[in-house]
Amino acid sequence: MKHFENDPRVIRTRFNSTCATCRTKIQKGAEAYYYPSSRQVFCLKCGEADYSQFLQSAQDEEFYQSQYR
């Protein structure tokens, strides 16, 4: 799957953060979902559904685009 600059991704945090949804503290070195376009970090519980939906949409788009190459 092709990755773009503003695609959300799973990161290991480099500093203490706060989840944008539930305001849970995310410790330095913990895994979290990062959305570069909005510069928001989500804990694994809050970000899982949206990230899964993004991956499914990206995979579908890649499949449909491959039919026109």
N, C-alpha and C positions, 0 to 999 in steps of 0.2 A: 504494500500500500504506500502510495506517495505521501510524504509528510510536508506540510507547509509551515511557514514561520509562526502563524497565529493559531495553529491547531492546539487544542488542549492536550495535556500530557501528564503522566505521573512523574513526580519529582521527589527527590530526597531534599528536604528543606535545609537551607544553609543558615537559617536564623529562626528564632522563635516567631511564630505567626498565630493568627486567629482565623478560624473558619468563617467565611463570609456569610454562611447561612445560620449556623447554630451558635456561633461565637465561642466555640470550644478552643482552648489553647492547643496549638500544635507545636510540639517541642522541636528544637533544632535536631536534624538528623532523621526525623520521622518522614514517612511517605505521605504525600498529599497530591491532590489534583490541582494543577495550575492552568489557568486560562489566560494566556498572554494578552489577548485583545482587551480584556477588562482588567488585567493585572490582579485577579482575585485568586485566592487559595481556598480550597475546600477540603475538609477532612475526608477520610475514606468512606465514611458512612453517608455523608451528605452529597458527595460528588459522584458516587458510583452510578446512579441511574442516568444522569445527564451524560457522563462520559461513555457509558455503554451505548446510549442512543447515538452519540456522535460517531462512535466506531462503526455501528451498523449503517448509518447514513453514508459515511465515507466509503465503506465497502460496497454498498449498493451503487453509489455514484461511479466508483471505479469500474464496476462490472458493466454498467450501461455505457460508459465512455469507451470501454474496450471494444464494443460492438461497432464503433464508427472509425476505428483506426485502420 
